[in-house]
Amino acid sequence: MHDVLDELHRRWQAGQTVGVGTVVATFSSAPRAPGAAMLVGAEGDVVGSVSGGCVEGAVYELAQQVVDTRVPVLQRYGVSDDDAFAVGLTCGGIIDIFVERIDRESMPELPDLVTSVREGTPVAVATIVEHTDPALVGRRMLVWQDRVAGGLGSSRIDDAVADDTRGLLASGRSGTLRYGPEGQRRGEGMAVFVNSFEPQPRMLVFGAIDFAAAMARMGSFLGYEVTVCDARPVFATKSRFPDADHVVVDWPHRYLAAEAEAGRIDGRTVVTVLTHDPKFDVPVLKVALRLDLAYVGAMGSRRTHDDRLRRLREAGMTDAELKRLSSPIGLDLGARTPEETAVSIAAEIIALRWGGGGRRLSDTDGRIHTEQHR
């Protein structure tokens, strides 16, 4: 629902009723991850996507039906067949999509959800998508780390789901939880989809050079909150980095250490060190490689890399810590320009996140999409 949340809220405020289809489970080579959503408005317009085009037509019709009947539906779309372009996945995967009607009456908690997302407060929406009692399907509860809003039918269900939802929320994952009809952890009969909303992951770009400007554009495109940091005020200016969310004048290692101390760094944060200057990159890498980060990469030639490793070892870094460093940074794409280099770095970040090998798909066999790698 992340992609359609603002539009959903706008229509909710206007008193409109919409149908929303959300991917709640995927199997094999599904094109969109759990949480992807598509909104169908009262005028028949569409916002968002659940499959990249494979089953949108069928979901569109189902959403209109659900709006009319007020009965939510959990629908599975599987391997393509003779009607593939209408109702199947041509990639051969399987997705479960939960389609529901949303308006002010059915989702009074929406403003609380939107406020939390805009303020960067982690929150999750837990929705019953399958139950032996049809009357409970579609019930939802908002879950924060310290409170809940709404309910799923009983205190036993609420307590069990809230505890498990907080576990998913802490790791930033969305997914389907299964219980017995009364919330028993060992049982079948109820499925609850947890859609986690957490602050944007951060990308910290150290070094206010032309490559950093391209990296900031790429990071923003990929959905990161981008910070460019450099100790030289003449270079670290907003006018030079209009695509960055923040431009900071500070020594990189001091800024990174302060952000970590303040709790503004987490396991999704990526760090790109583009200075290739020992007085900048060695101190900041010494800090970065001792934090729990998703990615730490440093730019430079093979000679620069070897010299950097020597300096880091002299600074007390262990081989285990140095093994976490991606240097020279990026995948081997033959990149030359700053923009091409940014693509190379982004490709490496994506490959590490999802467990990709970085090879041409035409040279590989098997599944294209893999489970998330953390």
N, C-alpha and C positions, 0 to 999 in steps of 0.2 A: 504493500500500500504506500510505500515511501514515495513512489513516482507520482501518485495521483492524490496525495494527501491534501495539498493546498487547494486543488480544484474541488475535491470532495467537500472541504470545509467551506469554500465559497458558495457552493450550491446548497449546502446544509443551512448556512446563514440566510440564504434567499428563500428558504422554505421548500426547496425542491426535493423530489424523490428520485433516487438513482439506483441502478443495479450495479453491483460490484462483484466481479469474479476474481478470486485470489488463488494462486497456485499454493497448495498446502502440502503436496508431496510429489516427488519425482523419482523415476526409476529409469535406469539405463541412460541413453543419450538425450535427455530432455533439454530443450533449448533455454528455458528460464528457470531460475532458482525459486525455492519456496519464498513466498512474500511478494512475488511479482503480481501486479494487479491491473485490471482493466475496468474502467468506469463507463457505463452506458447511461447517457442522460435521457431526460424525458422527451427531448426532441430527436432522439435517435443518434446523437453524436457520440463519439468514442474518444476516450483519453486513456493512454497506457496500452500495455500489451501483456499477454500471458504466455505466448508461444512463438513470438516472432513471425506470426502470420499463418501458422498451420491450422489452428482451430478457432481463431478469433470469430469467424462467421458463426460457428455453432454456439460459442459462448455469448455472442451478441443476441442471438435469438433466445437462448435460455435466460439471459438476464432480463429481457423484456417480459418473458413468461413469469419469472419470479417476482418482478415488480407488480404484476397484475394479480397473482395468486397469493402473494405475501408468504409463500412457503419456500424456505431456502433449500438448495439442492447441492449435494456433493456428487460431482460427475467425473468419471474417469474417461480419459481419451488415450487410446492405445496405438499400437502399431498400425501403420497406414494400410489401407485396403483399397477396394475399387473406388471408394468415395473419399480418398485420402485428402484431397484439397478442400473438402467440405468439413470432415469430422475427424480426420486422423492426423497423426504426426508422421510426416514424410521422413523424419530422421530415424524412425523406428523406436523411439522412446515411449514412455508412459508418464502422464501427469494426471494428478487429481486436482480438480478445481472446485472450490466452494463458491457458489453464487448466492448472493443475499441481497435483500432490499435494505437500503439505508436512507433514513430520514431523521427528522428531529425526534420523533417518537421512538424509533427503534434503536437509536444510538445517541442518547442524551449526553454521553460522556465524551463525545468528539471534541468539544472545545478544550477539555482537560488534556486530551491526547495531543492536540495541536500545540497548546501552550508548552507542554513538556518538551516536545520535539524542538520547538523554536528556541527554548532556553537551554537546550543541550542536556536535559535531565533524562537519564535512561528510563524507558518505560516499555512495557510489552502489553499487547492485546491478546488475551486468551479466549478463544471462541470454540464452543462445542460444534463440531462439524459432523459428528455422527453419534447417535445414541439410540438405545432400544426404545426410549420414549421420544417420539417425534416432537413433542411439545418443547423439549429442551434444546433441540437443534437450533443453533443461531444465538443462544444465550452467550453473553460475553462478559469479561471482567478485565479491567485495566489493572496492571500490577506494576508497582514501583518497588524499590528495595525496602521501603519503610511503610507502605500502605497499599490498599486496594480500593477500587471503585467498581460498583456493579456486583453481579453475582451469577453463579452458574446453576443454582437450583437448590443447594443445600450447603450447610457449613462444612460438612465433611468433604464434599467435592471442592469447595472453595479453598479450604486449607491445603489439601493435597496438591491441587493445581498451582496455587500461589507459591508453595515451596519449590516445586519443580520448575516453574516459570522463572523464578529468580535465579535458578541455576543456569538456565539458558540465557537469560538477560546478562548475567555477569560475563559470559563468554561471547556475547554479541551474536548468538545463533538463533535462528528461527527453525521451527520444526513441529512435528505432530507427536503428541504424547497420548498414550493409551492407558485406559483404566477399566475397572469394572463399572457397572452402571451407577454405583453409589460412591465412586472415587477410590475403590480398592486398587492398590498398586499392582496386585496380582490378579488380573482378570481381563475380560473382554466385554465390549458392549458400549464403550464411550471413547471417542477420539476427540482430542482438543488440539487445535492448531494455535501455536504461540508465535506471534509476529513481533519480533524484537525491534525496537526503535532506540538507537543510541546515537551519540554525537558523531559527526563526520570523523573518519580517521584523519590523522594529521600527516602531512608531508613537510619535513624540514629540509630546506635547501640552503646549504652553507656555501657562501661564495657568490658575491654579487657580480657575476660575469655574464656574457651573452648567452652561454649555455644555461645559466640559471633562469633567464627570462623564458627560454623555450621549455625548460623543465617546469616552471610555474604554470605555463599554459597547459601543458600535458597533465600535470597533477590536478589542476582544476577540472579539466575535461573528464578525468577518471573519478571525480567525486571527492577528492581530498580537500581538507582545509590546509592551504599552503602558506608557509612562512618562509620568507627569504631573510637570511641573517648574514651580516658582515660587519666587521669592526670598523670599516672605512666609510664614514658618513657621506663622502663625496660620491660613492658608488651605490650605497644602499638607500635609494630613494624610491618613493612610490611611482614617480613618473617613469622610471626605468623598468619597473615591474608592476604594470597595471593589473596583471592577472593574479597576482599574489593577494591573499586575504590580509596578510600582515607583512610589513617590511621592518626589520628590527636592526638597529645599530648597536652591536655588542660583540664582544669576543665570542665566537661560536661555542667554545667549551664552557664558558661561564653561563651563557644563555641556556644551553642544553641541560646543564646540571641544575640550574634554577627551575626550569620547567619540570624536570623529573622530581625534584624535591617538592614542588607544588602539586604533584599528582596529575599533571596535564600531559603526561606521556603514558602510553599503554602498549599492549602487545600488538596493536594494529599500526602503530606509528612507523613510518619509513623515513630514513635519513639518507640524504645524498650529499656527499662532500665533494664539491666541484672546484675547490681552491687550488689543488695540487701545489700547495706552498706549505712546507713543513711547519712553519711557525703557527699556521692555522689548523692544518688537518691532523697533525699528530695529537695535539691536546684534545680536540673534539672527538677523534676516533677513540682515544683512551677512555673517554666518558661513555660514548655510544656503545662500544663493544662490551661494556659491563652492565648494560641495561637490557631489559626484556623487550626487544623491538622486533617488528616484522622483517625489517630489511635495513642493512647498513652497507652503502656502496660508496666507493671513492674513485674519482677520476684521476687518470694519469697514464703515462706510458709504462711499458714493462720496466724500464730503468727506474722510473719514479716509484713504481710499485715495490720493487726490490729495496730501494732506499727507504721507503716508508716502513716496510716490515722490519728492517734493521733498527730504525729509530724507535718503533713501537716495542720491540723486544728489549731494547736498552731502557725503555721507560717502564719495564716490568710486566708487559703483556705476555700471557701464556699462549702456547700454540692452540689450545682449545678456544681461547678468546679470538685469536686471529683467524681461526677457521670460519668464523661467522662473517668475515669481511668479504664483500663482493668487490674485488679489485683485480685488474682494471674493470671498471663499472660497465654494466650492460651486457647484452647478447651480441654475438658476432653477426651483425647485419650488414657490415661494410659501411657503416654510417660515416658521414663526413661533416655535414652541416650541424649547427646546434639543434635544429629541429629533428633531423634524423637521429642524432645522438639521444635526444629526449625520448624518441620512440624506442630506441634500443634499451634504454634504462627502464622505461615503462614495461617493455616486454619481459625483462628479467624479473621485475617485481610481480607481474601477473603470473609468470611461470612458477615462481617460488610459492605464491599464494595458493595456487590451484594444483600444484604438483605436475606442471607441464614440463616436457623435455626440451622445448625450444626448437624442435625440428620441424621441417616442412611436413604438413599433414599428408601431402601426397606421397611422402616417403614412409609413412607409418601405416600400421594396421590397427584394428580394434576401435575402442570407443574414442570419440572426440572429446566429450565432456567428462570430467572426473570429479570425484568428491572433493569438497573444499579441504585444502591442506593448511593446517595452522601450526 
